[in-house]
Amino acid sequence: MPGLNVNLAVMDLDNFKQINDRYGHLAGDTVFKDVARYWKTQLDSWEKNREKLTVRFGGDEMLIIVCAAL
C-alpha cells in the first residue's frame, strides 16, 4: 500500500466578524466561498495529480488540505 503525503494549512480571515456585522451572514458566506474558490484555482494550477479540499473550520478559519500518494 503506497504512502500518503498530506499537507494542511490553517487560514484565519482577518476582520471577518466586521463583514458579518456590517453586511450580514449571507455576505460573509459569500466571502468564504470566494476565498475557497481562489485557493482551489491556485492549487489547481500548481499541481494536477493531488486531491485538494478547502473547508470552513470555524467562525473565521479555513482549512486547506492537499493530499497525494507517495
N, C-alpha and C positions, 0 to 999 in steps of 0.2 A: 504494500500500500504506500503510495507516494506521500511525502510530507506536504504540509500546507503552510505557506507564508501568509501571515495576517498582519496588516498594518492598520493602526487605529489612530485617528486624530479626534480630539475633542475641541470644539469651537464654541466660544461664547460670543453672542451678538451684543455688542455694546449698545446701551441706550434703548434696548428693545422694549422695556416697560414704558418708556415715553411714547413709543409708536402706538402701543396698545391703548394707553391712557388718552392720547390725543385723537387717534383715528379709529379706534375700536379693534376688537379681536379678529374680525374678518380681514382687516388690513394687515394686522400682524401675521396672520396665517399666510397671506399672500407674500409678505416679505420672506417668511421662512421657505416657502415653495420656490421663490425666485432664487434665493441663496443656494438651496439644494440643487436646483436646475443648473446654476452656474458651475458649482463644483463638479457635478456629474459631467457636464460638457468638457471641463478642463481635464478631468480624469480620463474621459473617453479619447481625447486627443493625445493623452500621454502614453497609454499602452492598451492595446485591444484585447489581450488574452487574459484579462483579470476580471473577477466579479467585483462590482462596485456598488456600495449602498450608502446613501445619506439619509439619516433619520433624525427626527427631533427627539432629544434625550430628556429634556426638562423644560422649564419655562422659557429660557433663552439659550439653551445649549443644544448643539447639534453634534452627532457622531458621524464621522466619515470612515467607512470600513472598506478596505481593499484587500482581496484575497487572491492568491494564485498558488497553483500546485508547484512544488519544487521539482 
